[in-house]
Structure formats: structure tokens, C-alpha cells
Amino acid sequence: MTTTPEGVSLGMPQLPAPDYPADVRARLEADAREIIARYPDSRSALLPLLHLVQSQEGHVTRTGQRFCAEVLGLTTAEVTAVATFYSMYRRKPSGDYQVGVCTNTLCAVMGGDAIFEALQDHLGVGNGETTGDGKVTLEHIECNAACDFAPVVMVNWEFFDNQTVDSAKRLVDDLRAGVDVDPTRGARLCTFKDTARILAGFPDEREGAVEAGGSAGHASLVGLRLAKGESAPARVVHPRGGGAPQNQRPAEHPSSHDAPQDTSASDPSHPAGPVAEEGE
């Protein structure tokens, strides 16, 4: 027990973090030098270095934080501050497959909430917990910009689109059984450790990793295609099925149906005149 001169207890002193075995440290140091060389300021290499040490043990350990601090000339407190800020850095042992269910608004109302609740029951784990076999860590995640494929489940940051409760259950069962599963788009699935090494900036050697990168869906790309002249102009919708209001913008304007209208023009059946004063 450590105490201050005033006799205030500071709790049990923390033991120093163990070091990596010599061969592991030598390999990590070689990788770290390659990463650090990419940046004019070595401190900028901290994020990819945290992914590097995460690729070693599947989470950012105290040993990994000490390693990052030593090779970058930082304090462990500075490294810990960054490692605890970003959710992609795991602070405790996690599964080979990080299964994330989007529970943001659109995915939630399309079935994401139901999928997440069903997987918790099916796997017997809570949010951020790992199955006993060490295969699957379940978590709810924030929007991953795939709303037009809702509800979306991600495994090690690869997309599994348009999921249902049944398809999500089959997915996690296959992962635990060692059955190959194919993401909806992108490259083949790899383990979380392999994903961490890719995020550290090392080549993604999976077959089809570049050319099969996938794309946003039609709904997300409508505006871009319209701007490029690749789609027909937006259809003008006249209020209450009537004719075009006199002061409406030209029909070819892509936002003409959103143009502000006077009440009498936008709703000829209910014209609005001046508000009468009381007693008139």
C-alpha cells in the first residue's frame, strides 16, 4: 500500500507491464519503424501503432501500451488517453469476430433492435461481451453509412446487409462453427487480429480486397448521379393534385417541388387572407 506524506492511501501500487517475448518484440519493432517512417512527426504514428499491438493479442494490453510509449517517446498516460478514447481499440480480450449490430435510428426501426436483442439471447452474452469459445464478441454500433441496406450487421468491419433475426443467427452460428461466410460486398472475411494489422497500414492481401470494395446503394447515390446529369430531373409534385402554382420555380429545377409557396398559391382550395382583428 502506497501512502502520501500526509498518510492518505493511494491504493495498491500497480505492477509494471510485462514485456513481449524477445522474438515478438523484435518483429513489432521492425513493423513499428516502418509505420513511424510514414509520418513527419513520430507522435502521429500512435493510432496505427495501437492497431499493430492490437493485432498481436486481439486487444490493447498494458504491454502494448508500454511498447507504443517506448518507441514513440511518450508516457504511458498519453498512450492510454488515446487508447481509451476510440472504441475500435479493445481494452479486454475479445473474439475472433467482432459482430456489430447497427442500432442507429434507421437500422433500429428496420429491425436492428430486434436483431441485437435476439443475438444477445441466442449467444448468451450482453453488449461488449464474448462467447465462451472466444469466437464472437457482440456489440451495438453506431451508423456505418449503409442506411439504404438497413438493417446492417458488421463482422470485423465488413458489411452484411439487409439482415433479419434468422439470418443474423445463422451468421453467428456459422462463425462459431468455422464455416466460411461471405460479406455482402467487399473482400472475404478475416479475423479481428488480421483486420487490426490491415488498419495499422499493412497491405490487405485478401483476394478481391480492392476490386470488390463494394459501393453505396441506389438511394445514397441519387443526389450524386443527379448532379452529374446521370439521372432524370426530380419529378415535380403539385399540391393536392392541382395544377402548377403560378409562382412555382421552373419544372426543370431539381428542387422545384420544395420551393416555398404562398398559402393561397400552394393550396388554392383553402386561400388565406389577412387575419381579421377581433370585433371587425
Number of C-alpha atoms within 10 A of each C-alpha: 7 11 12 8 7 6 8 9 11 10 9 9 9 6 6 9 13 11 13 13 8 9 9 11 13 12 10 19 15 10 15 22 15 13 20 19 11 12 11 9 10 15 16 14 20 24 17 20 29 27 26 30 25 26 21 17 15 24 24 23 22 16 15 26 24 21 25 27 20 12 16 20 11 15 13 16 12 13 21 16 10 14 21 13 9 10 9 13 20 18 15 12 15 21 21 22 25 22 28 23 29 27 25 18 14 18 26 18 13 19 19 26 20 17 25 25 15 16 23 15 10 12 18 12 17 17 15 16 20 23 16 12 9 14 19 24 25 25 22 20 17 13 15 13 11 19 21 16 21 24 26 30 30 21 24 20 17 21 22 23 18 20 21 18 17 11 13 21 16 12 21 23 15 13 17 16 10 10 11 12 14 14 17 14 15 19 21 16 20 17 16 22 22 20 22 25 21 17 18 23 15 16 10 15 10 11 11 12 16 12 9 12 10 13 11 12 12 11 10 15 12 13 15 11 13 14 12 9 10 11 12 10 14 15 13 16 14 15 14 10 7 12 11 17 16 9 12 17 17 12 15 12 14 17 14 17 19 12 11 11 15 13 13 13 17 22 16 15 11 10 11 12 8 5 6 7 6 5 4 4
